[in-house]
Amino acid sequence: MESQNINPEDQKIIENRELKIWEALIPVILLMALLAYNIFFADGVMLGDYSNQFILIIGGIIAAIVGFFNKATFQCMLVEIWGNLKTTFVPILILVLVGALAGTWLISGVIPAMVYYGLQVLSPSVFLPASVIICAIISIATGSSWTTSATVGIALIGIGGALGIDSGMIAGAVISGAYFGDKMSPLSDTTNLAPALAGTDLFTHIKYMAFTTVPTILITLVVFGILSTTIETSGSADISLLLKSIDTTFHITPWLFLVPLIVVALVLFKTNPLIALGSGVVMAIIFAFIFQPEVLNNLDSSKIDAVVTSIFTDTQIQTDNEKLNELFSSGGIIGMIWTILLIIAAMVFGGIMDAIGALAKITKVLLSIASSAFGLFATTVISCLGLNIIASDQYLAIVIPGKMFKDAYKDKGLAPENLSRTLEDAGTVTSVLIPWNTCGAYQSSVLGVGVADYFIYAVFNWLSPFMTLLFAAFSIKIKQLVEKEPAMSTLKEGPSPL
């Protein structure tokens, strides 16, 4: 995720002794019930197109009522909501810029050029594992799964779509690679946050995390390699027709790759992501006037109006190929409104749950039932997953278990990197699997693929918590806090050599 300079010491955990566990679970159970009904029985439109947003707000109201009966103040709730909303300010601005970027990269020919050249390089037989590797490299270099999806991810969705590959498979490959890189990159905020909370250093954390992460990504590559054998490859004639349609509609040139390359370079040099993505929008506009004047003329009588439309609203570029017509469309900034409102609603619900002490109560109860070392690992995993669902925020899924379980790992004689690794294996990567979590909402919106469609194919993300539990169950690479000294009774005393 994009760096937000999260300071662990600024993260407060609100405890409420008045609150009972069954009361803390009331908002969660009702929220899950409403969301499940909306998804499985109402086709996602129980309360209109913004059903999930309304349901999260309803869940927040229920949580507030529970809080009022347990001496939680309205002011405290507002403070926590505002604190949550402040952390989403940058992600929301990024979403706005991604909407503008998608539209301008389309009319400038950047995305069509990526598709055009990608079709000639990436064959269906290697496309999925290659997508994982490409996204992993970019994400390690940038430290951001969000930037990876907004640049390379969009292009891979386009290329794969033109090849006739299922969009859910492509999104799963993109997300798997992007989150592997995000998790292992020293530039990632979550990779810095987890060891800071657990009490270890960054590079010890990354080295220790590799024990579970590398096998997981290798299994992921094998799975996508097998999936590639099931894909019906498009014939060379079909690809040549696609290439001809793109070449006829757009002026395709390698110079168009300057735009994404400069954006990635800016991120690598630690430029503010807003500036990096904003620069991508500005450069795409300039390139649209230089390379695609006919495209602009076909969209609107005024080239400037065509550019403005691409930034803010729907843009559809017509070709002589129906598959490409579906691909070459963008919703602009307005297309991101649904996701932005979902994030805001999720932060309201999470803020109220935190303010009434429900998050701390649920986590504390889970901690109390962890009697063994494996039980402690399992409880941490469940807490991270639960908080990604309940609090709808990746950072809370790392911060709250990190603070609550730190002493428990120490009491069990476990080194802090055990905790930091588990926080990442279960907290960082699973956030994208929850539709109303900020990460799930972002990725599904940017890639244009619903969470339900890519969930099963995001192999790295759902496999990671199982891998960390497997290592814990068989005591594989579980580092102790203090290495045991040899017993004194085993040392033979003898005369001093001196």
Buried (B, 14 or more C-beta within 10 A) or exposed (E): BBBBEBEBEEBEBBEBEEBBEEBBBBBBEBBBEBBEEBBEEEEBEBBEEBBBBBBBBBBBBBBBBBBEEBEBEEEBBEBBBEBBBEBBEBBBBBBBBBBBBBBBBBBBBBBBBBBBBBBEEBBBEBBBBBBBBBBBBBBBBBBBBBBBBBBBBBBBBBBBBBBBBBBBBBBBBBBBBBBBBBBBBEBBBBBBBBBBBBBBEBEBBBEBBBBBBEBBBEBBBEBBBEBBEEBEBBEEEBBEBBBEBBEEBBBBBEEBEEBBEBBBEBBBEEBEBBEBBBBBBEBBBEBBBBBBEEBBEEBBEEBEEBBBBBBBBEBEBEBEBEBBBEBBBBBBBEBBBBBBBBBBBBBBBBBBBBBBBBBBBBBBBBBEEBEEBBBBBBBBBBBBBBBBBBBBBBBBBBBBBBBBBBEBBBEBEBBBBBBBBBBBBBBBBBBBBBBBBBBBBBBBBBBBBBBEBBBEBBBBBBBBBBBBBEBBEEEEBBBEEEEEEEEEEEEEEEEEEE
